[in-house]
Amino acid sequence: MCAHSAYEDPVNRNETRLSDRDFVGALEKGLAVIQALGAAQSRLTLSEVARGAGLTRAAARRYLLTLHRLGYADYDGRRFALTPLVLRLGYAYFSSASLPKLAQPVLERIGERTHEVASLAVLDGSDILLLVQSTRRRILSAASGIGTRMPAYCTAIGRVLLAGRPNLEVERFVKSLRPKKLTPQTRTGSRELLDEISKARQQGYAVSDEELEIGLRSIAVPISNSRGETVLGLAISLQAARMTPAQMVEQLLPELRSGADKLSAMI
């Protein structure tokens, strides 16, 4: 007779008895460094990261420099901070966990009340990544399904997400771009992009007026977690002929802010 029945799974049977041989301490320490940086409200020195992660300075330095080389951490010569790239680690969770299911009714409600397309996205590198979208009620050639990527620099969602990042990080982000002029309206200059992101931070919303595609306008607001960090963006997109930017602010912004409040309570 076999040592295990046909219905036994040796992996599942032993998964609660993790041995020292199976435990990857380096992964634990690397995650501790990421968590220490993520919990901070500002950049941290090497000593502060080591203290927050419970590591020696030498160990923390190795993990920080590895994260920096991989693009997950930014280093200004003295202090460290996470970069938007780290949000890729959370995309698998957002796409498979309950948030999209919980968010869908909120987006559908916005879509029903405005008769337009509502979208939820996260910053992923230099792009935004669509996570949830309401049922389309109108044809939008630039609107695509879940998982679609769009440039952050010329989208309303991208600008409100960038507005939630520290100034130095935003400046480095913009400096690293090679923006393309997708339409005659697309802003590509570093100064004007920084101005748009700054305006989004001050207003609490952003409007993209035919910058991604001729005939398409969008307005977006940020969504914060319990620590006040901007983690998601919520937008409504529509055909330019339907509303002017001023009308979008007057008629659509209240719906977006109401939806953002509901979504913030979920995260």
C-alpha positions, 0 to 999 in steps of 0.5 A: 500500500502507498504511504499516502492515499490517493486523496492525500496531498503531502504539501497541504498535509505538511504546510502548517509544519514549516521547518527552518529549512523551508523558511526564507529569512531573506524574504522576510527581511526584505518585506520588513524593509518595504513595510518600514518604508511604506509606513513612513510619512516621509523619506527615511535614513538608513538608521531609521529603516534599520530600526523600523525593520528590526535589522542591523544597519549593514543588513538594512543597507543591502536590502535598500540598495537591492530595492534601489537597483531594482527600481522599487526604492528611490535614494537621494544620497541620504534618505530612501523612499518607495517608488510607484513601481512598488505598487506592482506588488499590490496589483495581483492582490487588487485584481484577485481579491475582493476590492474589485468586487466591492468597488464595482457597485460603486462604479456602476452607481456613478455610471448610472447617475452620470450616464458615463464610464467610471474607472478605477486605476492604480499607478504602475511605473509610468502608466496607470493600470485599470482595475475596475470599470463600470458598464459602458453606456456610450462608445469611448474609443480610448476606453478599454477593459480591466488591465489596460495601461495608459500613460500617467502623464496625460491622463486625469487619473495619472495626475491625481495619483502622482499628486499624492507622491512627494514633490522630489519623487514627482520631479524625478518621475517627470524628468525620467519621462520621454512623453509623446505628443499624442494629440495637439493638446497633449502637454509634454513639457516638464514644467507644464506637467509639474504644474498640472500635477501641482494643480491636481494636488491643490484642487483635489482633482484633475481634468484631461482635455483631449490629451490622450485622444482627440474627442475624449475628456476625463476628470479624476479624483484620488482615493486614500487609504486609512493613513491618508496615502493616495493609492487609487484614482477614480475617473469619469470619461466622456466624449468631448462634445457632451460636456466642457471641462467646466461642466464636468467639474460642476456636474461630475465632480460631486459624484466622483467625490462621493464615490471616492469617499465610499471606496476610501472606507473600503481600504 
